[in-house]
Amino acid sequence: MYINVSGESNLSFKHNPLITATAFIEDRLLLNKALLDGARDISIIVKANNKNEREERARKAAIVWSTAFLTPFITLPLTNKLAMKHIAKLTKSYFSKDNNLIKLSNKYLTSAEATKEGIRKLSQKYDFAELLKNNCYDYEKIRRKLINAKMSVLSFDFLFTTALFGSVGFINRWITRKKTGRDGFSAEFNMGDKELVEQRAEKFKKTEKLRNAVFLFFLLMLTASPLLLRKGLLENSGKLGKFAQRYASKFDYNDGIFMQRLPFLFSTLVCDIGQILSARNETEVKDQTIRLSATQAAFFGGDIVIGSALASLSDKLFKTELLDKNCNKNWINKIIPPIKPIRDLQGRNKAIATGLFWVNMLSLFGILGVVIPNMMNKMIKHDVNVSANNQNLN
């Protein structure tokens, strides 16, 4: 505790481990999502309708969770070093400190002058003297090499992460078929007789190869998309150049390894397409679409809305300063006032913001882990009963 000059008592929260960890998670969307997905998936596994569905949902959780932590902590650091050494050819060793240059924001890759300025700022943390000397201080050359390296990493990340996430449904479908000899939606196995459940899957079984090919098409399109950003950065003219100048920094990685919100949105949309395309009947399509739409809404809007509402309420009731009143006054920010990152807050504001972050997470868990699964189980039972009744009438 310390006393300020006005005589008011304040708590110093600077070294509180919970606040530090929360600020770290808040800034890194993949970790944020992994934690909420983990809590949600436990609830979904528990609420599964039978053993086979429970195994499928546990398998999905294991793949998603392992990938969420494998990618930023093992795969991306290795990919960064490979790209810097073999694609950019800016470093000679996987252990060189010059590999940290890949952390340079894309906003500094629009021109040689911008690259020079970006390296100057990043040099406050890392020493790039040898790299600059080896490249004769040719910032245009360094810029182009770095663009190639960074876009290669983004393409690989899109391919690796999206392929694993998006293939979960196809993997589950194949394993369940091999194990049980059945083609129907596993959640229905104990809700109707085997013949009925298999009949409900007949139409979808006929289009499996086509749906597999459609997912592969979207995956390859996503993997190739960084080539457009690369072209815009290299040419720095025309529509692609203007796009790169405005949005290139949105495709940066926090710490060089954590994907940001916009590319993560693109990746998860293709993942969702894969999971919907792997469905075994119309009911599973509805089940996947509703669950995945709710998750997308939570992560790419719902968390912001809830966080803004909680911050606004706190500012009024507790006289905190959590809302960012100096933000750009665009139409979105006027409707949903943005909040300040926990890392930028101090003292009491920082502590309260930390608490509200976890209230936000619990709210999202309640929706995604409790409300939605209960709704889906009721819907699945209803659809099976309708099919059974129609079969009896015929």
Number of C-alpha atoms within 10 A of each C-alpha: 8 10 10 9 7 6 8 8 11 12 11 14 17 14 8 10 10 13 20 16 11 18 20 15 16 17 16 18 18 20 19 16 18 19 16 17 20 17 16 21 21 14 17 22 21 12 16 20 19 16 14 20 20 18 16 22 21 18 17 20 22 15 15 20 19 12 20 19 14 13 20 21 13 12 17 20 17 14 20 24 24 20 24 28 19 12 19 22 15 21 22 14 14 16 9 13 14 22 23 19 22 23 18 21 21 27 20 20 29 24 19 17 14 17 23 19 15 18 21 14 12 17 14 9 9 15 16 18 11 13 19 16 10 11 12 11 14 13 20 18 13 21 24 19 17 25 22 20 25 28 21 24 25 24 17 18 21 27 18 16 21 24 20 16 23 26 24 23 24 18 16 20 20 15 13 19 14 11 9 10 10 18 21 26 23 26 21 25 19 14 19 15 12 13 10 17 24 20 14 20 20 14 13 18 17 10 12 16 9 11 19 15 12 14 23 17 13 16 22 14 14 19 21 18 14 22 16 15 22 23 16 21 27 20 14 18 15 10 10 18 21 15 16 27 21 11 15 21 16 16 22 24 22 15 14 18 23 20 26 18 18 13 18 18 15 13 23 18 18 23 25 23 20 26 22 23 25 27 24 25 20 16 22 23 17 16 20 21 16 16 18 20 14 17 20 16 12 21 18 15 13 17 17 18 17 20 25 23 18 19 26 21 15 19 15 10 9 12 11 17 20 25 21 15 13 8 13 12 11 9 9 10 15 11 11 16 23 23 21 20 16 22 17 10 17 14 12 15 20 25 20 18 28 22 13 17 21 13 15 21 19 16 16 21 22 15 15 24 24 15 11 18 21 14 13 18 16 10 15 20 17 14 15 19 14 12 16 17 11 10 10 8 7 6
